[in-house]
Amino acid sequence: MHCFGLNDPALNRLLLAVNSALWPTLGFVRFLLALIVAGGHLAWFTEKGDLVAELKQFSPLVAVMSFLFLSGYSIAASYERDNAQFYFRRALRILPLYVPVVVASACLPIFYPGGVLGLEAPSYYQTVLNLCFAQGFIFPSIDSNPVVWTLSLEVFFYLVAPLLARASNRTLLVLSCVSALAYINVGSFMFVHHPSAMWGLNALLLGWAWILGFWVYRARGNSASIALAIGFVAVSLQHTGIQKWWIFTWALPFAALIFSERITLRPAARKSFLFLGDVSYPLYLVHFPLYALLGALDFPKVGALFIMCALLAATILDLAYDKPAKRLILALAARRSRTPEVEMASANRPEALAVD
């Protein structure tokens, strides 16, 4: 566990983050990115020309890159604060919701086969490997929830985060640049469909965004501007599958980092931003199988209605299941380890622990 001294720069950064608009603002950015991804998948389920489906013009793939950048940034903060409970916090963040959603997604084609996308039920083996975050490494993602490919990528970087934490800032920047060059060059001679990419290819091609976030938190200074430029060059040189308004999507997290220190959020706005940040994960995870279900039920092909259903489902999942499940796990863990529950509960406070 990290031990802070009175003049420890890490402690000063943590206290500044707790008292600033940074983490609530980043939570709001995560929500916007999840909305872009959810909107980008509407084209398969709505009528051509649907206005809400035009969210795809902000580029869901670049939204994933921005997600990865924010994840790297917040993981660097989380690991710096307390590396002893790091993996517990990561598991607590993603598993309570991930497991039932993946199981439900796998069951969807059993009860509603075919549909708009011709979905087929995954094998038991594929479902289990997706539950173990092996998709994209040794097995493909389940068809009924292809967005889970990004979760295996996240977990991969969670596992290597302690190694990256020992690396110098120069090494992190070099690794990120090598990955960005791979993204530019591999995409120049072959089309990479990221949800179906195998053998860890996504870690090589998109790892630059995650490592950049990790580096920006560590390096501080003008590192955010450098990272913004690296991402801009990488996507500009390799824009296959990238829609026209991608620059806005890539710039979102950097605008939050730069301007959050200059603004003061009212308590209501702070609370709302944190809530939307919490909703972003269930929205990202549940929207595709929900769209597939609504499509199978001949739901009206109106993008606004699909998005509203996804937002409602995400809110219900967050308030009625995800948060209560995490509180229960924290209580059981505190009782077993005889750690004060209030201390362990801080592992689920994004403004205190930079939980992504």
Residue pairs with C-beta under 8 A, 6 or more apart in sequence:
1 82
1 83
1 84
1 85
2 10
2 80
2 81
2 82
2 83
4 10
4 11
4 14
5 11
10 80
10 81
13 77
13 80
14 77
14 80
14 81
14 352
16 22
17 23
17 77
17 351
17 354
18 351
18 352
20 260
20 261
21 260
21 261
21 263
21 264
21 265
21 270
22 256
22 257
22 260
22 261
23 274
23 277
23 350
23 351
23 354
24 265
24 269
24 270
24 273
24 274
24 277
24 351
25 256
25 259
25 260
25 263
25 265
25 273
26 70
26 73
26 74
26 253
26 256
26 257
26 260
26 277
27 273
27 274
27 276
27 277
27 278
27 280
27 350
28 256
28 273
28 276
28 277
29 66
29 70
29 252
29 253
29 256
30 67
30 70
30 276
30 277
30 280
30 281
31 276
31 277
31 279
31 280
31 283
32 252
33 63
33 66
33 67
33 70
33 249
33 252
33 280
34 63
34 279
34 280
34 281
34 283
34 284
34 287
35 55
35 283
35 307
36 55
36 58
36 59
36 60
36 63
36 249
37 60
37 63
37 64
37 147
37 284
37 287
38 55
38 283
38 284
38 287
38 307
38 310
39 52
39 53
39 54
39 55
39 56
39 58
39 60
39 303
39 307
40 55
40 56
40 58
40 59
40 60
40 63
41 56
41 60
41 287
41 288
41 291
42 50
42 52
42 53
42 55
42 56
42 291
42 303
42 306
42 307
43 50
43 53
43 56
44 116
44 117
44 291
44 295
45 116
45 291
45 292
45 294
45 295
45 301
45 306
46 52
46 53
46 301
46 302
46 303
46 306
47 301
47 302
50 301
50 302
50 303
51 303
51 304
52 302
52 303
52 304
52 306
52 307
53 303
56 243
57 243
57 244
57 245
58 243
58 245
58 246
58 248
58 249
59 242
59 243
59 245
59 246
59 249
61 194
61 241
61 242
62 235
62 242
62 243
62 246
62 249
62 250
63 249
64 150
64 194
64 206
65 206
65 209
65 231
65 235
65 250
66 209
66 249
66 250
66 252
66 253
67 150
68 150
68 153
68 154
68 157
68 206
68 207
68 209
68 210
68 213
69 209
69 210
69 212
69 213
69 216
69 227
69 231
69 253
70 213
70 253
70 356
71 154
71 157
71 210
71 213
71 356
72 157
72 209
72 210
72 211
72 212
72 213
72 214
72 215
72 216
72 217
73 213
73 214
73 216
73 217
73 253
73 257
73 354
74 213
74 217
74 350
74 354
74 355
74 356
75 157
75 158
75 161
75 213
75 214
75 354
75 356
76 161
76 165
76 213
76 214
76 217
76 218
76 354
77 217
77 353
77 354
78 86
78 89
78 353
78 354
78 355
78 356
79 86
79 161
79 162
79 165
80 165
80 217
81 353
81 354
82 89
82 353
83 162
83 165
85 344
85 347
86 161
86 162
87 158
88 333
88 347
89 347
89 348
89 353
89 355
90 155
90 158
92 326
92 329
92 330
92 347
92 348
93 281
93 348
93 355
93 356
94 151
94 154
94 155
94 281
96 321
96 322
96 325
96 326
96 329
97 281
97 282
97 285
97 317
97 321
97 322
97 325
98 131
98 148
98 151
98 285
99 131
100 321
101 145
101 282
101 285
101 286
101 289
102 127
102 130
102 131
102 142
102 145
102 148
103 127
103 131
104 289
105 142
105 144
105 145
105 148
105 288
105 289
106 121
106 122
106 126
106 127
106 130
106 142
106 144
107 121
108 119
108 144
108 289
108 292
108 293
109 115
109 119
109 120
109 121
109 122
109 143
109 144
110 121
112 119
112 292
112 293
112 296
112 297
113 119
113 120
113 121
114 296
115 292
115 295
115 296
116 292
116 295
116 296
117 143
117 292
119 143
119 144
119 292
120 143
122 130
122 142
122 143
122 144
125 139
126 139
126 140
126 142
127 142
129 135
129 138
129 139
130 139
130 141
130 142
130 148
133 151
133 152
133 155
133 156
134 152
135 141
135 142
135 148
135 149
135 151
135 152
136 149
136 152
136 153
136 197
136 198
136 200
136 201
136 202
137 152
137 156
137 198
137 199
137 200
138 198
138 199
139 198
140 195
140 196
140 198
141 147
141 148
141 149
141 195
141 196
142 148
144 288
144 289
144 292
145 285
145 288
145 289
146 195
146 196
146 288
147 195
147 284
147 285
147 287
147 288
148 285
149 194
149 195
149 196
149 197
149 202
151 285
153 202
153 203
153 206
153 207
153 210
156 200
156 203
157 164
157 203
157 207
157 210
157 211
161 214
164 172
164 211
164 214
167 175
169 215
169 218
169 219
172 211
172 214
172 215
172 218
172 219
173 215
173 219
175 207
175 208
175 211
176 207
176 208
176 211
176 212
176 215
176 230
177 208
177 230
178 208
179 204
179 205
179 206
179 207
179 208
179 211
180 208
180 230
180 231
180 233
180 234
182 204
182 205
183 205
183 206
183 208
183 234
183 238
184 234
184 237
184 238
186 192
186 201
186 204
186 205
187 205
187 238
187 240
188 238
191 240
191 241
192 201
192 205
192 240
194 202
194 205
194 206
197 205
208 230
208 231
208 234
209 231
212 227
212 230
212 231
213 227
213 253
215 223
215 227
216 223
216 224
216 227
216 257
224 254
224 257
224 258
225 254
227 254
228 250
228 251
228 254
231 250
232 247
232 250
235 242
235 246
235 250
239 246
265 273
274 350
274 351
277 350
278 318
278 322
278 323
278 350
279 311
279 314
279 315
279 318
281 318
281 322
282 313
282 314
282 315
282 317
282 318
282 322
283 310
283 311
283 314
286 310
286 313
286 314
286 317
287 310
287 313
287 314
290 309
290 310
290 313
291 306
291 310
294 306
294 309
299 305
299 306
299 309
326 348
327 345
327 348
330 341
330 344
330 345
330 347
330 348
331 341
333 339
333 344
334 340
334 341
334 343
334 344
334 345
335 341
337 344
346 352
346 353
347 353
347 355
348 355
349 355
350 356
